[in-house]
Amino acid sequence: MNTLELYIENSKDEGIYWYAPSELSLRTERTCTPATLSGTIPDVKDHVPRMGAQVRLKVDGILMFYGRIFATTIDRWGVLSFTAYDNLRYLKNTFSNYYPRNYNPKQVINDIAQSYGFKIGKIADVPNIGQQLMIDNESCFDVISKLVDIACVMTKKILVFYDNFGEMTLSYADDMIADVYIGDDALATEYTLSTDIDNDTYNQVAFYRESSSAGGRAYTEAQDQTNTNAWGVLRLIESVDDVLSTAQMQDRANKTLEMKNRPFKTMNISALGVPGLRAGMMITIHFPSLDDVVSKRQIVILDAVEHHFEDSVHTMELETRTFWKDTPQ
């Protein structure tokens, strides 16, 4: 049995009150998505949280969520339903700026944070990006997502951008390995394995830039003919800024192909709950009952984690996905 501590600001006196929810769900995703806490609280009486009220959730003394109320509903019996998000929700706001060549994603994240008064946590060092960047009233989500995607290709590592309880944080996934083991003989209750080439799989990659010397567009390409014959043409075409050299364009095309030229395997796992586990972390799994490469003991990244608390029972739904040909061991 887990000990839940849910604290929310009260609408009348701005005091912090302890609430006893009948059920709670907390979902985090690896991509730039705010953590979402939703649930129901019976008999709130006059202690109805205001919009924007601060929310904290601890489970067995471990802080699992810090954010603000964005929606509430009350029925005739005084049962409150609520939805709260962490600070990434505010990245729906827009941002404009210009960066010349060799800017760093860390600089852009810092500038966005300063514009909106966000606190900054640890930001991983990533290489400078060669092309210039013009941001014209784009959502902060879109800007940061693009930067993280490019940095993943350049470093050949998975980066995770998330709100670390009030601090914008960018970390390498292999720095977020949790001491958690899930498998046929540990925690897992149900699981499914899916394989597809339908989402973000490409066997041909092309980058182009406008070039006056070439009389139009200059292209660089990378492809895998074997997989093209097997799957048909799955082609990715993207533009890059004209400050990139042909060699830089070719290097990015090669690295992008290496990342995306493969079927992706996704496991959905139902398991007993582990306090503190969130998307972006890496855990150890072992499912020898599956006749597949995932049957071996290995470390995988969590693409999504959803915790459920009901009747003092803590369960979770996990989604893991393979990214690279060599899984970190």
Secondary structure by P-SEA (a helix, b strand, c coil): cbbbbbbbbbccccbbbbbbbcbbbbbbbcccccbbbbbccccccccccccccbbbbbccccccbbbbbcccccccccbbbbbbbcccccccbbbbbcccccccaaaaaaaaaaacccccccccccccccbbbbbccccaaaaaaaaaaaaaaaacbbbbbcccccccccccccccccccccccccccccbbbbbbcccccccbbbbbbbbcccccbbbbbcccaaaaaacccbbbbbbbcccccaaaaaaaaaaaaaaccbbbbbbbbbbcccccccccbbbbbbccccccccccbbbbbbcbbbbbbccccccbbbbbbbccccccc
